[in-house]
Amino acid sequence: ARIAKKVIMSQTASSIREHLDDFLASENAITKVMGTIEAKFKIKKIFQAYIFGCLLGFYLLFGYAAALLCNFIGVIYPAYRSCKALETEDKDDDVQWLTYWVVFAVFTVIEFFSDILLSWMPFYFLLKCLFLVWCMLPITSNGSYVIYNKIVRPYFLKYKGKIDEGIEKAKNVTEKLKEGGQTVASAAGRAIAQEAISQALSAEKKDD
């Protein structure tokens, strides 16, 4: 088991490094800036990436608005990648990012109820950021895949029938409330109209 874990970790690290190298070799606004820094200060792009990662981690530990930065990382980049996935014919990336958003939603709900306790945990925002990055890693068995298949999916399959029943009941209650509201509104409208007619007739009698 330990050998298998070491092999998986080694493959994961290799995959991450491969995707990082591909990103650094691509042409975009970030790599252009990194290329300028490399040409001027003789610092290779890969080392710039490591330095940026260390500075980011340090800021998440001690910086102001670390929560905002953490949420920014967990939402903006996945949203960008999701938009790109929607514009391609490949369905694998659609499944990957849809899985991420399901896990992100579950995590957000859990965090909402435990935020008071967790926010006081040392290094909480750094750990949260690392967790979200693990969930969005460009590898097959990333955090989203593992959490969804090991935790979310079994519970979903077990309780989806009851959940559907609850949704259907809520829908029926909403429809009944809507119908009741329309009936009350109609009755109120008739009462107002009758009152207006009665007042008009009373006014005519007084004038006579």
Secondary structure, 3 states (H helix, E strand, C coil): CHHHHHHHHHHHHHHHHHHHHHHHHCCCHHHHHHHHHHHHHCCCHHHHHHHHHHHHHHHHHHCCCHHHHHHHHHHHHHHHHHHHHHCCCCCHHHHHHHHHHHHHHHHHHHHHHHHHHHCCCCCHHHHHHHHHHHHHCCCCCCHHHHHHHHHHHHHHHHHHHHHHHHHHHHHHHHHHHHHHHHHHHHHHHHHHHHHHHHHHHHHHHHHC
